[in-house]
C-alpha cells in the first residue's frame, strides 16, 4: 500500500529537477544570472516572458504539492487501518499513474482538456480511496 506513496514522492522530485533545469535554461536565454536577479525575484516572473513554457514544469510541481497531500493522508490512513485490499492498492497506483501522465502532459504539450480529464480520473481514484477508508472506519 505504501509503494504508490514512495513512487509519487519520487516523481515529485523528478519534476523538481525538471523544473530547475527548465528555469535555468530560460534564465540563461533571457540573459539573467544569479548576480543579476533582483532581490526578491521569483521563478514565476517567467510566466509573462517569452520563456513562459519553462514555467509549465513549475506549475505542475506546485500541483504535486496540492491535491496529492490528500492522497498521502488517505493512503497512510488506509495502511494504518490495515485496509490494504487489492482494490485500494490498484486505486492508489491508478492515482499515481494518472498524476504522472498529467505531469508529462502539463510539462510538454499542456493541453487543458487532456489535463482536466486526467485530473478528474485521478480525483475519482482519490474519492474511491476516501470512501473505502470511511467504510472501514464505519465497520
N, C-alpha and C positions, 0 to 999 in steps of 0.2 A: 504494500500500500504506500510505502514511503518513496519508492522508486520514482514515481512521477513528480514528487516534490523536489527531489535531488535533480532530476532532469530539467525542470523548469528554472530552478536557480542557476544551473549550469548554462542554460540557454540565455538567461538574463545577462550573465557575464559575457557571453559571446556577443550579444547585442551592445553591451557597454564598450567592448573593444572595437566593434564595427563602427559605432558612433564616434569614438575618439579618432579613429583613422579617417573617417569621412570629414569630420570637423577640421582636423589638422590639414588635410588636403585643401579644403575650401579656404581656410585662412591663408594658406600659402599662396593659392591662386589669387586671392584678394590683396596680397602683399602685407598681410598682418602677421606680426611675430609676437613672441612673448614680451619683448621690450616695447612694442608699440601699442599693445592693447591698453585702452584707457582703464583706469581703476574702476572696479565695479562692473565691468562688462560681463555679458553672459553669452553663451553659445546661441541662445535664442535670437540674438541680434542678426543671425544669418537668415531668419525667417523671411525677411523682406529684402534680401540681397539676391544678386544673380546666382548665388550658390545655395538657394533655398532647398534644393533637393538633398543637400547634405544633412539637413535637419530631419528628414524623414526617419532616419535611424534614431535620432534623439527623441522624436515624438513617440516612436514605438517603445523605446527604452522606458520612457515615462509611463506608457500604458502598461508595461510589465510591472510597474511599481504600484499600480492601482488595483484593478479587479483581482489579479492573482493573489493579493493578500487574503482575500476571502477564500480562495481555493486552498491556500496553505492552511488556514484555520480549520476549514471543514475537513480536509484530509487528515490533519493531525487529530481532530476530534474523533473521526471515524476510527483511526488507528488506536487511540487511547481506549475507545469503547470496544475494541476487538472486532469491529464490524468490517472486516476486510473481505466481504463477499466478492466473488469473481466479477459480478456486475459493477461493483464500486471501483474495483481495480480497472476494469475496462473503461468506465466513465472518466476516471482520473487520467488515464493515458489518452483518452479521446480529447479531454480538455487540453492537455499538454500539446498533443499533435496539432490540434486546431490553432492554438496560440502560436506555435512555431510557424505554421503556414501563414497565419495572419501577419507575423513579423516579417517574413520574407516578402509577402505582397506589399506591405506598407513601406518597407525599406527599398523596394525596387520599382515596381510599376505604380503603386499607390492608388489603385482604382477603388474608390469608396464603396461602390456596390459590392465588390468582392469582399472587401474588408468587413463590411457590415454583415454580410452573410456568414462569414467565418466567426465573427464576434457573437452573432446570435446563436449559432450552433454551439460554440464553447459555453455560452451562458446557459444554454439548456442542460449541458453536462453538469455545470456547477449547480443549477437548480435541482437536478435529479440527485446529486450527491447530498445536497442540503435536505431534501425530502427524506432520503434514506436515513440520514442522521436523526432527523426529527422522529421518524417512525421507530428507530432503535431506542431513542430516549423514552418514547411513549410506552414501549413494552418493557 
